[in-house]
Amino acid sequence: MSVSNDKSCINRILSSYNELNKAERKAAKYILDHPRDIVHFSIKELAESCQVSEATIFRLCNSLGYKGYQDLKINLAGSIIKPIENLHESINENDDSYMIMNKIYRANVASMEKTLKLNPAELLDEAAKLLLNASKIMFFGMGGSYYLAEDAYHKFFRTGIPVETSSDSHWQAMYLSNAKAQDVLFAFSNSGSNKELLDNIKLAKEYGVKIISITNNKKSPIASCSDISFVSYGEEFMFRSEAMESRLSTLMITDWLYMRVALKRKNEYLENISGIRKVIATKRL
């Protein structure tokens, strides 16, 4: 079995899993499920926890390209701290459900960690200030990005700030026809280059509307045209587009903003939530 020496420990396990024997897979699965515990385990404790022999643990270490169990533990500790790179590249048709679940989970976590690093807290403060002072917030998105705009619309509806949303470029333009300088347009576009949305952003700027955007590209036309632009990290691979991977990161960014605004408007928020819950309660059995 050939294992690249520059791969993190967890990444090595994920990419080599299908080539391991049954006992080694059992140990590998336990390591993936309990990585933080393993770094404190002796080889005997790990073998007992996995219900395999110590010899199996030695063979697993060798299969993964490590000199021994201590070498594996040292590298595993580094994997826990360092985000995992390019996991999707190792997904293949031989992966079982467990491996697919783990690889996608870890890749999503890595994407959110990178998104966290790409967007400084000061940016969140600036955007929250615009939203708190807005007389109205318009959440616009096209195609698949609209579902993210709609999610943000539902969140901010609870804050008591007037909100609007649309995925239709004509309706968006009509909303903008009576826009004021105190309004905010919140644009969602993974590519950052949707022409119809960009045209409406330019129209909004003519009315003095402030623009906040979330895209996958800081240098995209929509990001460049925005007053404040967030980056939602995502990578594309064979079976999944970058838009799918960055979706969770985008939801995280809107959650940041929603929570920041809701906390600043605590009284209005609690009053609105109470009213919403009372109405919704009448719709349930």
N, C-alpha and C positions, 0 to 999 in steps of 0.2 A: 504493500500500500504506500503510495506516494503522498506525503503531506507537506505543504508549503511551510517553511520555517517562519515566515513573516505573518502568519495568521494568529489571531488571538486564540486562547484555549477553547472558549465556547464556540468560536467559528470553526475550529478544527473538528470538534465533536460533531457539529451539525453537518459539516461537509463529508465527514468520514462515516457517519452513522450507518448508512446502508451496507457498508463493507465489513462491519464488525460482526463477530459471531454472537450467538444468542446471549451468552453470559456477559460478554463485553457490552452489548447493547443495554442490558439490564443495569449495569453499573453506570454507563454513559447517561442513561435516562435519569438516574438518581442524581448525578452530578448537575445535569441541566435544571432539575427541579429544585435543588438545594445548594446552589453555588456558594452562598455565603457561609453555610454550615461546613462545607467540605474543607475550606481553608483552615479550619481548626481541628479537623479530624486526623487521627493517626490512620495508617493504612488498615490496621485491624478494625478500627471503628467504622471505616467506610465499608470494608468487606462485610462486616456484620449487618450494617444498615441496608446494604444492597442484597444481602443473603447470597453472596458469591464468595469464592475463595480469594485469599490474598494473591495467589498466583494469577487469578483473572485480572486483578487490579494492575499487577505488573505488566501483564500482556496488553492491557488497554493503554497504559502509558506508552509502551513501545509502539503500539499501533498508531498512536497519535503523534509519534515523533519525539517523545520526551525521554530523557535519560533514566528517569525513575519517578516515583511518586512525589518526592519533594519538588522536583522540577515542574511537574504538573501543577502542584499547589501554588507555587510561586507565579506561574503564568496565569492560573485561574484567578488569583487575586488581582492581577493586572487587568484581566478581562472584565471584572466586576466594576472597576473604576472607569475604564476606557470604553466609550461607545463602540458598538460592533459595526464594522464597515461592510457594505455590499453583500448583505446576507441573501438578498433576493437572487443574486447571481448563482447561488448554489442550489436553488430550488430546481428539482427535476422530476420527471415522470415516475421515478422509482420511490419518491418520498411517500411515506404513509401519512395518515391524518395527523398523527402526533407531531411529526417533523414539520409538516406544513404549518400547523398551528404555532409551533415554537418559533420557526423562522420568521413568519409574518409578525408575530407578537414582538420579537426582539428588534426587527427592522423598524416597526412603528415606534417603539420606545426610543431607538437611536435617532429617528427623524424628529421626534419631539424634543429630545435633548439638544439637537443641533439648532432647532428653531428657537429654543430658549436662549442659546448662546448668540444667535444672530440678531436678536431684538433686545436692545438695552432697556432697562427699567425706565430711563428718562423718556424714551419714546412712548411708553405706556402712559406716563404722566401727562405728556403733551396731548395725546389723543383723548385721554379721559377728560381733560380740561375743555377741549373742543366739544365733546359730546355733552358734557354737563351744562355748557352755555348755549347749546343748540335749541332753537325754537322748534325744530323738526329734524328728524334723522331719516334719510331715505336709503334703504338697503337695496342695492342693485347688483344683479349678476345675470349671466347668460348661460344657457345650457346646463351642464352639470354643476357649475359654480352657483347657480341660483339656489340650490338646496341649502347651501351654506349661508347665503344671504337671508333666506327664509328662516333658518334657525336663529340667526342673529336678531331678526325682526321679532320673533316670538320671545326671545330673551328680553330685549329692551322694551317691549310692550309693557312688561311688568314694572318698569322703572317709573312710569307715568309721563315720560317724555313722548310727545306725539311722534309716531313712526309711520312710514309707508314702505311698501316693497313691490317690486314688479320684475318679471323676467322678459317683458315685452318692451322693445326699444321705443315703440311709439307711445306706450303708456308712460314710460320713463320720461320721455320728452314732455308729455302733457303735465306730469307732476312738476317738472322743472319750470313750466310756463308761469307758475305763480310762486316760484321760489324766492326766498329773501336771503340777504347776506348773512343772517344769523343761522341759516340752515346748514346741515352737514350731509354730504353724500358719502356713503360708505360702500365702496366698490369691491366686488369679489371676482377675481379672474386668475386662474392658475397660471396661464401663459403671460398674462399682463398685456396682451396684444389684440384683444377682441375689438374689432373696428367699431361696431355699433355702440358698445359700452364706452369706448374712448371718445366717440363723437358726443355722447351725452355728458361725459365728464367735461369736455371742452365747453359745451353749452352751459353747464352748471357754473363753470368758472366765470362766464360772462355775466352771470347774475351775482357774482361775489360769493358763491357757495364754497365752503371749505371741503376739501376732498381727503378722505382716509381710504387707503386701499390695502388689500392683502393679496400678494402675488407670489409666484415662485421665483421671480427674477427682479432683483432690485434695480436693474438697468432697463427694464421693459418700458414701453411707451406709457402705460397706465401708471406705473410706479413713478416715473419721471414727471408725470403730470399731476401728481398728488402732493398735497401739503404735508401729509404724513403717510409713509408707506412701510408696512410690515412685510417680512419675508417668511413664507411658509415653506419649510424645506421638504423636498420629496425627490426621489430618484425613480427613473423609469426602468423597467426590466421586461422580459419577454411576456409574462402573463399579467402584468399589472402596470398601468400608466402612472406617471409621477403625480398626476392629479388625484389618483386614488390614495396614494401614500401620503400626500400632503394634506388630505382632507382632515385627518385627526389633528394635525398641527394647526390648521386653520381654525378648527373648532376650539382648540386650546387658546388661541389668540383672542377669539371673541369672548371666551369665558373670562380671560384676564380683564378685558375691558368692561364686560358686563358686571363683574364683581366689584371692580373699582368704582364704577358709576353707582351701582346699587348701594354700596356702603356709604357713599357721599350723600345719597338721597334716601337715607334709611327710613325716615318717617313716611315719605311718599310711597316708597317701595312696599313697606309693611302694610300700609293702608290698601294699596292696589292688590297685593297678594291676597289679603283677607277677602276683598270683594270678589276677586276671581275665583277663589276656592268656594265661596258660598254659591256662586252661579253654577260652577262646574258640578258641585255636589248634587244639584237638582237633575243633572243629566245621567247620574249613575243609579244603578239598581241597588 
